[in-house]
């Protein structure tokens, strides 16, 4: 029950990176010798290479990624490996690993969001004169063009990128050196370690640094909003592909048939996006629930932060990786869209405004 290596092993590169920076700082500060630091760094880099190549064996009895790496380091370089943990705790170590990991994942997600935006913009440029009915309350409201619709979701995704950027700025401070709760008596240099790891500064309060997961919650909230936007778009597309509308088709690789009904072409990727959105919401609620009852500072409950966080990241990346290529295959039935938008009632607002412009109150024209 206590092991986390089965899932936190994905943090290995970030754990090694943090440990290398910590070892070099210890040497600069004279806490360990330069020779010891060189041996430690070489050992860590060889461990990373073995994990990269898939030949490293993780041990559940060592619980987590930190102890798996540290134990193996000692086997490789001898007792000097035990000096690496001077001036730090697993509490500030994992907080550092997660921040490094999320920083990289945010950058990757932004790239994927931008790719979906580019496909939406391409679709918008191709359909500046393709008319379809716009909806309010799922009823025909006013005629719009498909390009305008596509750019609405481009705007939503732009805000998503802004939220991720904001989150990245707030998480980009270094907790390393905060120790378990109250720092260390050793003469460490937290600022130099933070700089080497690419952080903008250091966490100012050691108690907060080791027990904070706001940055993870914020990131998962931003991811949930991305999924909400993709789910809304998917809901539109599911209707647009129905026989009642028949406005679009996606490529066969993004749809499936029925095991019984040969005529079916189901928009599965859109439906799965809707379903996976609920899963991502659940992960966010799970982490909020984990954190709500934890007193300062670190508590073992916080080990449970990683699985929902990892799952949300994996899910949004998967959906975004599918969504851009799926949009690139869309076939628009302009004639069906125009036919649906040809009901004269859709011009009622324009008529009311025309009557207003020719005298009389708008409410009277509206009536």
QUISULLIN-V318369 format. One record per pair of residues at least 24 apart in sequence whose ideal C-beta (glycine too) atoms are under 7 Angstrom apart, sorted by the first residue. I is the first residue (numbers start at 1). J is the second residue. D is the distance in Angstrom with one decimal. If there is no record, write none. Layout:
BEGIN
{{I	J	D} {I	J	D}}
END
This chain:
BEGIN
{{2	63	6.0} {3	60	4.5} {3	63	5.3} {4	63	6.5} {4	64	4.8} {4	303	5.3} {4	306	6.7} {5	58	5.0} {5	60	5.9} {5	62	6.8} {5	63	6.4} {5	64	5.6} {5	65	6.1} {5	68	5.8} {7	306	5.9} {7	307	5.6} {7	310	6.4} {8	64	5.6} {8	65	4.8} {8	306	5.5} {9	58	5.6} {9	65	5.6} {10	310	6.7} {11	65	5.2} {11	97	4.7} {11	101	5.6} {12	48	6.8} {12	51	5.0} {12	65	5.7} {12	69	6.9} {13	48	6.3} {14	97	4.6} {14	100	4.0} {14	101	4.9} {15	65	5.2} {15	66	6.2} {15	69	5.9} {15	97	5.0} {16	44	5.0} {16	47	6.6} {16	48	4.6} {16	69	6.6} {17	100	6.3} {17	197	6.8} {18	93	6.6} {18	96	4.8} {18	97	6.0} {18	100	6.5} {18	176	6.2} {18	197	6.6} {19	44	5.5} {19	84	6.0} {20	44	5.5} {21	193	5.1} {21	196	4.4} {21	197	5.1} {22	84	6.9} {22	88	6.1} {22	176	6.4} {22	193	6.2} {23	84	5.7} {24	196	6.9} {25	188	6.4} {25	189	5.6} {25	192	5.6} {25	193	4.6} {26	86	6.0} {26	87	6.7} {28	189	6.7} {28	192	6.6} {29	187	5.5} {29	188	6.0} {29	189	5.6} {31	86	5.9} {31	87	6.7} {31	186	5.7} {31	187	7.0} {32	83	4.9} {32	86	6.8} {36	80	4.8} {36	83	5.8} {39	77	4.7} {39	80	5.4} {40	73	6.9} {40	77	6.4} {40	80	6.5} {40	81	6.4} {40	84	5.3} {43	73	4.8} {43	76	4.5} {43	77	4.2} {43	81	6.4} {44	73	6.3} {46	76	6.5} {47	72	5.6} {47	73	6.4} {66	90	5.2} {66	93	5.6} {86	186	6.2} {87	177	6.7} {87	184	4.5} {87	186	4.3} {87	188	4.7} {88	176	6.4} {88	177	6.6} {88	179	6.5} {89	179	4.9} {89	180	3.9} {91	180	4.9} {91	210	4.1} {91	298	4.5} {92	175	4.9} {92	176	5.4} {92	177	6.5} {92	178	4.2} {92	179	6.0} {92	209	6.4} {92	210	5.4} {95	175	4.2} {95	209	6.2} {95	210	5.8} {96	174	6.4} {96	175	5.5} {96	176	4.5} {98	216	6.5} {99	171	5.2} {99	215	6.6} {100	197	6.7} {102	171	5.9} {102	215	6.7} {102	216	6.7} {102	219	5.5} {103	168	6.1} {103	171	6.7} {103	172	6.3} {105	313	5.2} {106	164	5.0} {106	167	6.5} {106	168	4.8} {106	219	6.7} {108	317	6.8} {109	164	6.3} {109	316	6.3} {109	317	6.3} {110	161	5.5} {110	164	5.6} {112	317	6.2} {112	320	3.7} {112	321	6.3} {113	157	5.3} {113	160	5.8} {113	161	5.6} {113	226	6.8} {113	320	6.3} {115	324	4.4} {116	157	6.3} {116	320	6.0} {116	323	5.1} {116	324	4.8} {116	327	7.0} {117	154	5.1} {117	157	5.1} {119	324	4.9} {119	327	4.0} {119	328	5.6} {120	150	4.5} {120	153	5.7} {120	154	4.8} {120	327	6.6} {121	154	6.1} {123	150	4.9} {123	327	6.3} {123	330	6.7} {124	150	3.9} {124	151	5.2} {127	332	6.4} {130	332	6.3} {130	334	5.1} {130	337	6.1} {131	337	6.4} {131	338	5.3} {131	341	4.9} {132	247	6.6} {132	337	3.9} {132	340	6.4} {132	341	5.4} {133	340	5.3} {133	341	4.5} {133	346	6.1} {140	343	6.4} {140	346	5.7} {142	346	5.8} {142	349	5.8} {143	341	4.7} {143	346	5.3} {146	332	6.7} {153	229	6.6} {153	233	5.4} {156	229	4.5} {157	229	6.4} {160	222	6.7} {160	225	6.1} {160	226	4.7} {160	229	6.6} {163	222	4.2} {163	225	6.6} {164	222	5.3} {167	215	6.7} {167	218	4.8} {167	219	5.0} {167	222	5.6} {170	215	6.1} {170	218	6.9} {171	215	3.6} {172	199	5.6} {172	200	4.9} {173	199	5.7} {173	200	6.2} {173	201	5.0} {173	202	6.1} {173	203	5.2} {174	199	4.0} {174	202	5.0} {174	203	6.5} {175	203	4.5} {175	209	3.7} {175	210	6.4} {178	203	6.2} {178	206	3.7} {178	209	4.0} {178	210	5.3} {179	206	6.3} {180	210	6.7} {181	206	6.4} {181	207	5.9} {181	210	6.2} {181	297	4.8} {182	206	5.8} {207	296	5.4} {207	297	4.9} {210	297	5.3} {210	298	5.0} {211	296	5.6} {211	297	4.2} {211	298	5.2} {213	287	6.9} {213	291	5.7} {213	302	6.6} {213	305	5.5} {216	287	6.5} {216	305	6.0} {216	309	5.4} {217	287	5.6} {217	288	6.2} {217	291	7.0} {220	283	6.2} {220	284	4.6} {220	287	6.2} {220	309	6.2} {220	312	5.1} {221	284	6.0} {223	280	6.1} {223	312	5.1} {223	313	6.9} {223	316	4.8} {224	280	5.2} {224	281	5.6} {224	284	5.1} {226	316	5.7} {227	276	6.9} {227	277	4.2} {227	280	4.7} {227	316	6.0} {227	319	6.9} {228	277	6.2} {230	273	5.3} {230	319	5.9} {230	323	6.3} {231	273	5.8} {231	274	4.8} {231	277	4.1} {234	270	3.7} {234	273	4.4} {234	274	5.3} {235	274	6.4} {237	267	6.1} {237	270	4.8} {238	267	5.3} {238	270	5.1} {238	271	6.5} {241	267	4.9} {245	340	6.9} {246	333	6.1} {246	336	4.9} {247	332	7.0} {247	333	5.6} {247	336	5.3} {247	337	5.0} {248	330	5.5} {248	331	6.5} {248	332	5.5} {248	333	6.7} {249	331	4.6} {250	326	5.7} {250	329	5.5} {250	330	5.8} {251	329	3.2} {254	326	4.4} {254	329	6.4} {269	322	5.5} {269	326	5.6} {273	319	5.3} {276	315	5.2} {276	319	6.1} {279	315	6.2} {280	312	4.9} {280	315	5.5} {280	316	6.6} {283	308	3.6} {283	311	5.5} {283	312	4.5}}
END
